[in-house]
Amino acid sequence: MLDYQVDLLVRAVETYSPTGREETLASLLAKEMERLGFRVTRDAVGNVIGVIDGGPPRVLLCGHMDTVPPELPVKVDDEYVYGRGAADAKAPLAAMVVAASQLRDEGYSGTLVVASVVEEEGRNTGVKQLIEDRVNVDYAVFGEPTNVDTVTIGYKGGLLVQVSCETETGHSSAPWQFDNAIEKAYEVWGLLRDISFPQENRDSMFNSLTPCLLGIHGGEKGSVVPSRCVVRVGFRIPPVLSVAQLQEAVCAKVDEYGVRNPTVRLMGEILDSTEPYVADKRSPLVNAFARAIWKVRGTQAKIVYKTGTGDMNHYGPEMGVPVVTYGPGDSHLDHTPHEKVSIRDYQNSIEVLKEALRIIQMKHCSGQAASD
């Protein structure tokens, strides 16, 4: 029989929850946290918030319920749990629920707020609701697969751009007489792909701008030259740049192309944006996790910067509290058909979380006492 820690994780992974369809998992987690003694509420967008009331410090443990599609077969063996969300990010979320519950049973006297949020893989609706509701804490930990010995303190930002190209159509037997909207859209992608800034370090994936062609859709049925095409481009933005700087460069490239191609009608749209964010490497929260990893695992913690984006990007700068991202799992398996998480690492991450929270409580309360 699986122990409780693994059983909770397996049930969470078995509950398929792509972005926008988190309700079944939300109900499961709400019932589970109520059974474990959390004070549970649901907010306006469907986040499940479980609170263990206590004194200072007040710590947010935030993980996301949603995954990317498609659903994957769920398997468990002696070493791994396999399935969609096993690493990204149901293992980090389940570890937070278990760690908070066990700490309470072990006499931890701080306040723990476990937030299971929606749409991290989408438009970060869940964490934005926490900010709007002013879920204020002293420290915040975000659950993502960082590997059990690793703490993430920085993420690149993001800009999602869509450009529509429209041209006059005609018979495909005479393609030289007409502009092909698909070809024109691909030319626009080439211009966007080549955007660069002198501040970048092109030898560093974290410190350079990285564009990705996410979609290209165009063409009509029948023997006609395509007259409409839409390209969708995602940029990852390094900390040396801002969303505004990149947006200005994108608009300039699209405008420049339009001037050189007056027969092509262009419409650009910004679909989403996230500023890059780097937390303070010297914060007491980072130190607490480094000490906890050493105690639990006997290894030196790795402090890293990731080329993706996360909920930390939104909460950290807006709420102004120390933040880190931490959790079991190999992020290289995120969004792949090979997603899995090591059971040993998952269980170790629970112990790391507990130890880090004990350390930060001791530091916070001793510092508060000194200031009093």
Secondary structure, 3 states (H helix, E strand, C coil): CCCHHHHHHHHHHHCCCECCCCHHHHHHHHHHHHHCCCEEEECCCCCEEEEECCEEEEEEEEEECCECCCCCCCEECCCEEECCCHHHHHHHHHHHHHHHHHHHHCCCCEEEEEEEECCCCCCCHHHHHHHHCCCCCCEEEEECCCCCCEEEEEECEEEEEEEEEECCCCECCCHHHCCCHHHHHHHHHHHHHCCCCCCCCCCCCCCCCEEEEEEEEECCCCCECCCEEEEEEEEEECCCCCHHHHHHHHHHHHHHHHHHCCCCEEEEEEEEEECCEECCCCCHHHHHHHHHHHHHHCCCCEEEEECCCCCHHHHHHHHCCCEEEECCCCHHHCCCCCCEEEHHHHHHHHHHHHHHHHHHHHHHHHHHHHHC
